Amino acid sequence: MKKQFVIALLLSLSLLGGCAVNAQKGVLDSSGESMLKLRQIQTRYFDTSDKKKTVEAVIATLQDLGFVLDKASLELGSVTATKLAGYRLRMTVNVIPRGAEQMTVRASAQYNIVPVEDPTPYQHFFDALAKSLFLQAHTEE
């Protein structure tokens, strides 16, 4: 009886291990073309050399859109925020210098734990961010 229990336990563990490997393999097997399209949806370039002001604008934009700030690092140029309104939408935004006169802003959203591939939430975010950066640039002059 102990022998049967041990065999059943080993089979269960091997099946679970196989599922985990297959799930991870599925995530890593995304086609290059679909990943490129998603990256294009998630990325915008802004004509500014001020990383600090861009990160501040990202934070303000996320808050204006109803997100609650989880983490922010000016040094890393990274902001993570969550929106809870009957669902859980989490967005991480990275700000990276692109040459001397531009900033790359890349947003990555997850609905619950599933990556968001629909371009609409990204368009809303980037439209609001562009307005925020425009206003920021013109109110300081």
Beta strands, then each sheet from edge to edge (+ up, - down):
strand 1: 43-46
strand 2: 68-73
strand 3: 78-84
strand 4: 88-98
strand 5: 102-111
strand 6: 114-115
sheet 1: 1+ 5- 4+ 3- 2+
sheet 2: 1+ 5- 6+
end
